[in-house]
């Protein structure tokens, strides 16, 4: 049960920071922010561990709390916001 709560809190923090730092407006409420943060932690953790071999990135994938894991989770969430914008962009 503790792991689930850790994932939710990490997801909320990472998703909120990603939405704060990413330029433009992103819709969605608190639930979408948490989901964005959790998926961002998985993506950022995987990419960071694969590309950099970083232990902090692995911690982000596991839902652990550290400055490095939050950083990788935020970067992953920002990447997901960018990709979502590309997918949903409307042609003019």
C-alpha positions in Angstrom: 0.0 0.0 0.0 2.9 2.3 0.8 4.3 1.9 -2.8 1.0 3.0 -4.3 0.9 6.1 -2.1 4.5 6.9 -3.1 3.7 6.6 -6.8 0.6 8.9 -6.4 2.6 11.5 -4.5 5.6 11.3 -6.9 3.1 11.5 -9.8 1.4 14.6 -8.4 4.6 16.4 -7.7 6.2 15.5 -11.1 3.1 16.2 -13.1 2.5 19.5 -11.4 6.1 20.6 -11.9 6.1 19.5 -15.6 2.9 21.5 -16.3 4.4 24.5 -14.5 7.7 24.4 -16.4 6.3 23.4 -19.8 5.4 26.5 -21.9 1.8 26.9 -23.0 -1.4 25.6 -21.4 -2.2 22.0 -20.7 -5.7 20.9 -19.8 -6.7 18.3 -17.3 -7.4 18.1 -13.6 -5.6 16.6 -10.7 -6.1 13.0 -11.9 -4.6 13.7 -15.3 -1.7 15.5 -13.6 -1.0 12.5 -11.4 -1.2 10.1 -14.3 1.1 12.3 -16.3 3.6 12.4 -13.5 3.5 8.6 -13.0 4.0 7.9 -16.7 6.6 10.6 -16.8 8.5 8.9 -13.9 8.4 5.6 -15.8 9.5 7.2 -19.1 12.1 9.5 -17.5 13.5 6.7 -15.4 13.8 4.3 -18.3 15.5 6.8 -20.6 17.8 8.1 -17.9 18.8 4.7 -16.8 19.3 3.5 -20.4 21.1 6.6 -21.7 23.0 7.7 -18.6 23.1 4.6 -16.4 21.9 6.8 -13.5 20.7 5.3 -10.2 18.4 8.4 -9.7 16.7 7.5 -13.0 16.1 4.0 -11.8 14.7 5.4 -8.5 12.2 7.4 -10.6 11.0 4.2 -12.3 10.5 2.6 -8.9 8.6 5.5 -7.4 11.3 6.4 -4.9 11.8 9.9 -3.6 15.0 11.8 -4.2 15.9 15.0 -6.0 17.2 13.0 -8.9 14.2 10.8 -9.2 11.9 13.8 -9.1 14.0 15.5 -11.8 13.9 12.5 -14.1 10.1 12.1 -13.5 9.5 15.8 -14.4 11.7 15.5 -17.5 9.8 12.4 -18.6 6.4 14.1 -18.0 7.6 17.1 -20.0 8.5 14.8 -22.8 5.1 13.2 -22.7 3.4 16.6 -22.8 5.5 17.4 -25.9 4.6 14.1 -27.6 0.9 14.4 -26.7 1.0 17.9 -28.3 2.4 16.4 -31.5 -0.2 13.7 -31.6 -3.2 15.9 -31.0 -2.1 18.9 -33.0 -4.7 19.9 -35.5 -4.0 20.8 -39.1 -4.9 24.3 -40.0 
